[in-house]
Amino acid sequence: MSINDKIKIIEENKDKNYTLVSPTIIKKGVKLIDSYKTLDLYEKMDTNTEKITEEKIVNLISNAKNNDVEVDDYLSLSLVFCGDYDDLIKHKGTFGDFLKDYKEQIVALYKYVVGSEQRHFFVGIAQSETVYNYDYLYLNFSKLLESFDNNNISYEIDTTEDRLSSMYRDDKITRFRISYTPKKELESEKGHQLRKVKKDN
């Protein structure tokens, strides 16, 4: 793609607003492509999706088979709905149903740590804290779910953190519990359901 093509795409998309969705909030006005960096993230979305899902799947399956038990992990994503806002409002099913029905129109933002630093301060006594620096990848949500389905990875929306106070909970995030059981019957014919799961403490 030429420089002029990239400039044109950025210009065409910088005023487009999408909707961030999670089990607890709907937030309008989200932009996906408004700079060279975000265009690059969008262009590499499928490749990055493959890398992230492959890593999660390999770790889950190998750990489960090595220990002959179900193994789980968690994946926290910001989900951006790129479809018609009216479709979102009019949808009658659960949040999980909405994600399944409109997965082709969702871009997932995956946040990861790129570095950290120690900050020192004095409040009565000398103290320090670790501050983490983050960056993002864009993931193709539909391909992510497809990869899990194809490898018999179970996934469900986790609401364990719903019990936390708003001070500690990030309402913009949708947290998924993903798991693999070596001995389970394959559910490929039934398919997976994006339902909420709550754990007892």
Helices and strands as residue ranges (DSSP letters): H 3-13, E 18-21, E 26-30, H 36-43, H 45-67, E 71-81, H 85-90, H 95-101, G 103-105, E 106-122, E 126-140, H 141-150, E 154-158, G 160-163, E 174-180, E 196-197
